Amino acid sequence: MRALTGIAWVGRSLGSNGRIVEWSLHSLRTELWSADVSDIWKASPELAGRAAAVMPELALNLQGKSVVTTSPNITAPLVSKGNGPVGDVTTLCGHTAAVTSVDWHPHKPICLTGSQDHSVLVTVFDS
């Protein structure tokens, strides 16, 4: 069994196998949808040494429709919940080192990512 490496109150988790899963709070073994971000979580060779220090973390937006995670690479996986059982995965770009911190604005469609390159990027989404 893989270790659980991140969790959110709404029933979403990030496993060490690189899957984000939304599960039912009424029946914990029931998966509602999932997304595979394992390719993004594999560190590129040039970042592999620094990537070991990245703690898996996820943040859920206010509407509960999007999840962003940290990454040992220079991009942050952003998963949007679609209508089906599998989420759509895109990436937030702009850092030059591993993404170590992520969060959403509490009321607006704005995502923050922090990196080992000592930068913080602000991504504003259309409402």
Residue frames as qw, qx, qy, qz and C-alpha x, y, z in Angstrom:
[[0.000, 0.889, 0.458, 0.000, 0.00, 0.00, 0.00],
 [0.399, 0.472, -0.012, 0.786, 1.30, 3.48, -0.91],
 [0.269, -0.377, -0.471, 0.751, 1.64, 6.23, 1.68],
 [0.071, 0.889, 0.428, 0.144, -0.86, 9.07, 1.84],
 [0.534, -0.013, -0.061, 0.843, 1.09, 12.29, 1.38],
 [0.083, -0.042, 0.022, -0.995, -1.54, 15.04, 1.32],
 [0.068, -0.516, -0.854, 0.020, -5.15, 15.47, 2.35],
 [0.145, -0.210, -0.049, -0.966, -7.92, 18.08, 2.25],
 [0.340, 0.102, 0.650, -0.672, -11.12, 18.31, 4.30],
 [0.660, 0.317, -0.051, -0.679, -13.38, 17.78, 1.32],
 [0.887, 0.041, 0.453, -0.080, -12.24, 14.23, 0.75],
 [0.683, 0.689, -0.233, 0.066, -9.32, 14.66, -1.63],
 [0.708, -0.571, 0.348, 0.227, -5.93, 13.09, -1.17],
 [0.479, 0.743, -0.463, -0.072, -2.56, 12.98, -2.93],
 [0.952, -0.248, 0.169, 0.056, -0.91, 9.57, -2.74],
 [0.369, -0.637, 0.549, 0.396, 2.76, 8.78, -3.12],
 [0.587, 0.215, 0.705, 0.336, 1.80, 7.01, -6.36],
 [0.093, -0.121, 0.322, 0.934, 1.03, 10.41, -7.90],
 [0.152, -0.502, -0.737, -0.427, -2.77, 10.11, -7.92],
 [0.223, -0.048, 0.319, -0.920, -5.14, 12.75, -6.63],
 [0.234, -0.335, -0.895, -0.179, -8.36, 11.10, -5.53],
 [0.421, -0.230, 0.182, -0.858, -11.70, 12.52, -4.43],
 [0.292, -0.140, -0.946, 0.032, -13.49, 9.96, -2.30],
 [0.483, -0.598, -0.416, -0.486, -16.84, 9.76, -0.60],
 [0.109, -0.424, 0.582, -0.686, -16.93, 10.89, 3.04],
 [0.799, -0.168, 0.168, -0.552, -19.79, 8.45, 3.58],
 [0.986, 0.032, 0.153, 0.062, -17.98, 5.44, 2.17],
 [0.245, -0.814, 0.417, 0.320, -14.22, 5.96, 2.37],
 [0.542, -0.132, 0.738, 0.380, -13.43, 3.26, -0.17],
 [0.500, 0.687, 0.521, 0.080, -15.60, 4.86, -2.87],
 [0.327, -0.230, 0.272, 0.876, -13.65, 6.96, -5.36],
 [0.373, 0.761, 0.369, -0.381, -15.69, 9.74, -6.98],
 [0.620, 0.774, -0.078, 0.106, -12.96, 10.88, -9.42],
 [0.720, -0.479, 0.233, 0.445, -9.21, 10.84, -9.76],
 [0.461, 0.865, -0.198, -0.002, -6.32, 12.35, -11.68],
 [0.901, -0.116, 0.059, 0.413, -2.85, 10.97, -12.33],
 [0.108, 0.971, -0.208, 0.047, -0.03, 13.48, -11.81],
 [0.863, -0.345, 0.255, 0.265, 2.74, 10.88, -11.46],
 [0.697, 0.459, 0.146, 0.532, 4.56, 12.03, -14.62],
 [0.025, 0.876, -0.070, 0.477, 4.79, 15.53, -13.21],
 [0.659, -0.713, 0.206, -0.119, 5.94, 14.21, -9.82],
 [0.905, 0.015, 0.100, 0.414, 8.92, 12.44, -11.38],
 [0.220, -0.854, 0.165, 0.443, 11.83, 14.81, -10.92],
 [0.663, 0.724, -0.174, 0.074, 13.79, 15.81, -13.96],
 [0.863, 0.010, -0.219, 0.456, 17.45, 14.68, -13.77],
 [0.319, 0.473, -0.194, 0.798, 18.77, 18.22, -13.27],
 [0.405, -0.559, 0.145, -0.709, 16.42, 18.77, -10.30],
 [0.813, -0.196, -0.545, -0.054, 16.59, 15.29, -8.76],
 [0.493, 0.033, -0.564, 0.661, 19.00, 16.26, -5.97],
 [0.128, -0.125, 0.259, -0.949, 16.92, 19.22, -4.82],
 [0.587, -0.232, -0.432, -0.644, 13.58, 17.46, -5.30],
 [0.533, -0.173, -0.797, 0.227, 14.02, 15.12, -2.35],
 [0.111, -0.136, -0.498, 0.849, 13.24, 18.02, -0.01],
 [0.381, -0.149, -0.270, -0.872, 9.83, 18.72, -1.58],
 [0.241, 0.164, 0.844, -0.450, 6.96, 17.73, 0.70],
 [0.056, -0.393, -0.760, -0.514, 3.80, 16.75, -1.17],
 [0.102, 0.381, 0.447, -0.803, 1.12, 19.37, -0.54],
 [0.078, 0.455, 0.701, 0.544, -2.20, 20.14, -2.16],
 [0.115, 0.292, 0.315, -0.896, -4.59, 23.07, -2.04],
 [0.168, 0.533, 0.809, 0.181, -8.25, 23.15, -3.03],
 [0.014, -0.240, -0.148, -0.959, -9.93, 26.24, -4.47],
 [0.323, 0.040, 0.445, -0.834, -13.00, 27.78, -2.83],
 [0.717, 0.161, -0.178, -0.655, -15.45, 26.20, -5.28],
 [0.714, -0.203, 0.659, -0.116, -13.98, 22.75, -4.74],
 [0.811, 0.558, 0.096, -0.148, -13.41, 22.34, -8.48],
 [0.608, 0.662, -0.361, 0.249, -9.62, 22.66, -8.76],
 [0.797, -0.556, 0.117, 0.204, -6.65, 21.24, -6.88],
 [0.432, 0.785, -0.399, 0.193, -3.04, 22.44, -7.22],
 [0.908, -0.377, -0.010, 0.182, -0.08, 20.44, -5.85],
 [0.236, -0.799, 0.489, 0.258, 3.58, 20.96, -5.14],
 [0.914, 0.404, -0.016, 0.043, 6.07, 19.28, -7.45],
 [0.684, -0.449, 0.298, 0.493, 9.76, 18.34, -7.57],
 [0.515, 0.374, 0.429, 0.641, 9.77, 19.82, -11.09],
 [0.135, -0.111, -0.017, 0.984, 9.48, 23.44, -12.16],
 [0.386, -0.275, -0.429, -0.769, 5.72, 23.17, -12.81],
 [0.322, 0.000, 0.707, -0.630, 2.78, 22.75, -10.44],
 [0.073, -0.275, -0.896, -0.340, 0.08, 20.26, -11.44],
 [0.384, 0.107, 0.233, -0.887, -3.38, 21.84, -11.58],
 [0.007, -0.223, -0.959, -0.173, -6.27, 19.39, -11.68],
 [0.421, 0.020, 0.016, -0.907, -9.74, 20.59, -12.64],
 [0.389, 0.183, 0.868, -0.247, -12.69, 18.41, -11.80],
 [0.253, 0.043, -0.581, -0.772, -14.61, 17.64, -14.95],
 [0.736, -0.073, 0.006, -0.673, -17.98, 16.00, -15.42],
 [0.868, 0.113, -0.471, -0.104, -16.51, 12.51, -15.64],
 [0.866, -0.487, -0.059, 0.096, -14.57, 10.27, -13.26],
 [0.742, -0.024, 0.042, 0.668, -11.13, 11.57, -14.37],
 [0.107, -0.889, -0.089, 0.437, -9.85, 15.12, -13.74],
 [0.608, 0.735, 0.015, 0.299, -8.19, 17.28, -16.37],
 [0.674, -0.521, 0.049, 0.521, -4.50, 17.90, -15.60],
 [0.430, 0.825, -0.039, 0.364, -2.66, 21.04, -16.69],
 [0.694, -0.241, -0.242, 0.634, 0.43, 22.68, -15.24],
 [0.074, -0.995, -0.038, 0.052, 1.28, 26.10, -13.87],
 [0.789, 0.245, -0.020, 0.563, 4.65, 27.23, -15.23],
 [0.076, 0.931, -0.052, 0.352, 7.19, 29.91, -14.47],
 [0.615, -0.723, 0.312, 0.038, 9.50, 28.61, -11.75],
 [0.510, 0.646, -0.568, 0.029, 13.12, 27.54, -12.30],
 [0.082, 0.262, -0.899, 0.342, 13.27, 25.07, -9.38],
 [0.239, -0.323, -0.915, 0.025, 10.94, 22.68, -7.52],
 [0.380, -0.524, -0.167, -0.744, 7.52, 24.01, -6.48],
 [0.321, 0.019, -0.807, 0.495, 7.42, 23.73, -2.67],
 [0.104, 0.365, 0.606, -0.699, 4.28, 25.58, -1.62],
 [0.095, -0.329, -0.636, -0.692, 0.80, 26.11, -3.08],
 [0.063, 0.444, 0.661, -0.602, -2.36, 27.90, -2.01],
 [0.073, 0.593, 0.596, 0.536, -5.53, 29.57, -3.29],
 [0.131, -0.224, 0.165, -0.952, -6.96, 32.98, -2.43],
 [0.149, 0.228, 0.858, -0.435, -9.88, 32.41, -0.03],
 [0.391, 0.610, 0.459, -0.513, -12.41, 34.33, -2.17],
 [0.430, 0.737, -0.237, -0.464, -10.97, 34.91, -5.65],
 [0.958, 0.257, 0.104, 0.079, -9.76, 32.63, -8.50],
 [0.208, 0.843, -0.468, 0.164, -6.09, 33.32, -7.71],
 [0.967, -0.168, -0.101, 0.164, -3.46, 30.64, -7.09],
 [0.102, -0.875, 0.471, -0.047, -0.05, 31.15, -5.46],
 [0.967, 0.051, -0.143, 0.206, 2.95, 28.89, -5.97],
 [0.259, -0.876, 0.406, 0.024, 6.26, 29.17, -4.15],
 [0.896, 0.367, -0.219, 0.122, 9.52, 27.60, -5.26],
 [0.793, -0.386, 0.063, 0.467, 13.04, 26.66, -4.23],
 [0.499, 0.414, 0.168, 0.742, 14.11, 29.39, -6.66],
 [0.211, -0.362, -0.389, 0.820, 12.93, 31.89, -3.97],
 [0.188, -0.076, -0.316, -0.927, 10.05, 33.17, -6.09],
 [0.326, 0.407, 0.736, -0.431, 6.31, 33.37, -5.59],
 [0.044, -0.096, -0.608, -0.787, 4.11, 33.34, -8.67],
 [0.395, 0.357, 0.491, -0.690, 0.54, 34.60, -8.75],
 [0.011, 0.149, 0.812, 0.564, -1.82, 33.04, -11.32],
 [0.395, 0.289, 0.329, -0.807, -5.15, 34.77, -11.85],
 [0.178, 0.244, 0.904, 0.302, -7.89, 32.75, -13.52],
 [0.306, -0.234, -0.322, -0.865, -10.98, 34.10, -15.27],
 [0.381, -0.007, 0.658, -0.650, -14.00, 33.89, -12.97]]
